[in-house]
Amino acid sequence: MKAIVSVFAKDSKGIIAYVTALLAEKEINVLDISQTLLQEYFAMIMLVDLTDCGMSFGELSTYLEAKGRERGLDVHIQRQDIFDAMHKV
């Protein structure tokens, strides 16, 4: 299964490293990544592969949100198929 991970926060050093380390710990592969700065705000969207992740999607979502809050990040994950369905014209 593939999913979309979004990260928003005030910019600080190490956000990409922190989030990708969290994903790597759970055997999640980053397939594509885009990040930008909007003045002092950081925004990142990643396409990830959950094939080897041992957690349920719900557990993973809760984990990422909690670990993000610890660092002052707004982290969310959404299944790619749901994301695609929501954004079809």
Contacts in CASP RR format, 6 or more apart in sequence:
PFRMAT RR
TARGET T0000
AUTHOR 0000-0000-0000
METHOD contacts of the structure
MODEL  1
MKAIVSVFAKDSKGIIAYVTALLAEKEINVLDISQTLLQEYFAMIMLVDL
TDCGMSFGELSTYLEAKGRERGLDVHIQRQDIFDAMHKV
1 49 0 8 1.000
1 50 0 8 1.000
1 51 0 8 1.000
1 57 0 8 1.000
1 79 0 8 1.000
1 80 0 8 1.000
2 31 0 8 1.000
2 47 0 8 1.000
2 48 0 8 1.000
2 49 0 8 1.000
2 50 0 8 1.000
2 79 0 8 1.000
2 80 0 8 1.000
3 47 0 8 1.000
3 48 0 8 1.000
3 50 0 8 1.000
3 57 0 8 1.000
3 77 0 8 1.000
3 78 0 8 1.000
3 79 0 8 1.000
3 80 0 8 1.000
3 83 0 8 1.000
4 45 0 8 1.000
4 46 0 8 1.000
4 47 0 8 1.000
4 48 0 8 1.000
4 77 0 8 1.000
4 78 0 8 1.000
4 79 0 8 1.000
4 80 0 8 1.000
4 83 0 8 1.000
5 19 0 8 1.000
5 23 0 8 1.000
5 44 0 8 1.000
5 45 0 8 1.000
5 46 0 8 1.000
5 48 0 8 1.000
5 64 0 8 1.000
5 75 0 8 1.000
5 76 0 8 1.000
5 77 0 8 1.000
6 43 0 8 1.000
6 44 0 8 1.000
6 45 0 8 1.000
6 46 0 8 1.000
6 74 0 8 1.000
6 75 0 8 1.000
6 76 0 8 1.000
6 77 0 8 1.000
6 78 0 8 1.000
7 15 0 8 1.000
7 19 0 8 1.000
7 42 0 8 1.000
7 43 0 8 1.000
7 44 0 8 1.000
7 45 0 8 1.000
7 46 0 8 1.000
7 73 0 8 1.000
7 74 0 8 1.000
7 75 0 8 1.000
8 41 0 8 1.000
8 42 0 8 1.000
8 43 0 8 1.000
8 44 0 8 1.000
8 73 0 8 1.000
8 74 0 8 1.000
9 15 0 8 1.000
9 41 0 8 1.000
9 42 0 8 1.000
9 71 0 8 1.000
9 72 0 8 1.000
9 73 0 8 1.000
9 74 0 8 1.000
10 40 0 8 1.000
10 41 0 8 1.000
10 42 0 8 1.000
10 72 0 8 1.000
11 37 0 8 1.000
11 40 0 8 1.000
11 41 0 8 1.000
11 42 0 8 1.000
12 42 0 8 1.000
15 42 0 8 1.000
15 44 0 8 1.000
15 71 0 8 1.000
15 73 0 8 1.000
16 33 0 8 1.000
16 35 0 8 1.000
16 44 0 8 1.000
18 71 0 8 1.000
18 73 0 8 1.000
19 44 0 8 1.000
19 46 0 8 1.000
19 68 0 8 1.000
19 73 0 8 1.000
19 75 0 8 1.000
20 30 0 8 1.000
22 63 0 8 1.000
22 64 0 8 1.000
22 67 0 8 1.000
22 68 0 8 1.000
23 29 0 8 1.000
23 30 0 8 1.000
23 46 0 8 1.000
23 48 0 8 1.000
26 53 0 8 1.000
26 54 0 8 1.000
26 55 0 8 1.000
26 60 0 8 1.000
26 63 0 8 1.000
27 52 0 8 1.000
27 53 0 8 1.000
27 54 0 8 1.000
28 48 0 8 1.000
28 49 0 8 1.000
28 50 0 8 1.000
28 52 0 8 1.000
28 53 0 8 1.000
29 48 0 8 1.000
29 49 0 8 1.000
29 51 0 8 1.000
29 52 0 8 1.000
30 46 0 8 1.000
30 47 0 8 1.000
30 48 0 8 1.000
31 46 0 8 1.000
31 47 0 8 1.000
31 48 0 8 1.000
31 49 0 8 1.000
32 46 0 8 1.000
32 47 0 8 1.000
33 44 0 8 1.000
33 45 0 8 1.000
33 46 0 8 1.000
33 47 0 8 1.000
34 44 0 8 1.000
34 45 0 8 1.000
34 46 0 8 1.000
35 42 0 8 1.000
35 43 0 8 1.000
35 44 0 8 1.000
35 45 0 8 1.000
36 42 0 8 1.000
36 43 0 8 1.000
36 44 0 8 1.000
37 43 0 8 1.000
47 80 0 8 1.000
48 77 0 8 1.000
50 57 0 8 1.000
50 60 0 8 1.000
53 60 0 8 1.000
55 63 0 8 1.000
57 77 0 8 1.000
57 79 0 8 1.000
60 77 0 8 1.000
61 76 0 8 1.000
61 77 0 8 1.000
64 75 0 8 1.000
64 76 0 8 1.000
64 77 0 8 1.000
65 75 0 8 1.000
65 76 0 8 1.000
67 75 0 8 1.000
68 74 0 8 1.000
68 75 0 8 1.000
END
